[in-house]
Amino acid sequence: MPKQGKKFLAAAKQVEHRPYNLNDAVPLVQKIKFAKFDETVELHLRLGVDPKHADQMVRGTVVLPNGLGKSKKVLVIASGDKLKEAEAAGADYVGGEDMVAKIQGEGWTDFDAVIATPDMMRSVGKLGKVLGPRGLMPNPKTGTVTQDVANAVKEVKAGKVEFRVDKTGVIHVPVGKVNFETPKLIENASSLIQAVIKAKPAAAKGKYVKSVTICSTMGPGVHLDVTAFNAKQL
């Protein structure tokens, strides 16, 4: 186990061993941050689901009301008039088979999100080994395979994030930067939690939200009180 640094230990001492409500946890995370760079604030949710079963998979998207603090580079793979629509909406890169060839041949991945039209998915499917491990493969369930490329681009640029439970039953999602105004971070985190709760599969039984931790990139985790999350749909 790696040795923890003095700054981390000093920050951890300021976190009490009790669950916090979101309004208290966010300013605490901001207060105890110690890295010199602008850290990302992350939420980690452990759910009472078994991802091995398809009917217990938790996956979705949410547009964070205050964005993520950085603009994502968006690639749109389409054809015809959809290319012009994507450009007008602010896509950073647009193309068709040429983009597929560039990714396949050069291993090019200088983008943060990929949006494709349905007619291009036969070609985009060839990129599974490159895009899949990076979480960049377009999918209708997350709105990244669509005819409405303009709206999809605008949502990603506005701060749309995808969440998906991993094989251990945990969701890891960024909700902003540590230098955000506190109310904006709280609003982003609340929106993400609400989206995960709404995505609860019907097959999930028992306690759905087992634990929620919020932290900055380098800082210690602050545990949230999950009582309200399980008591009602926020």
Summary of the structure (lengths in Angstrom):
residues: 234
radius of gyration: 19.3
end to end distance: 37.7
largest distance: 58.2
contacts: 710
relative contact order: 0.26
helix: 39%
strand: 21%
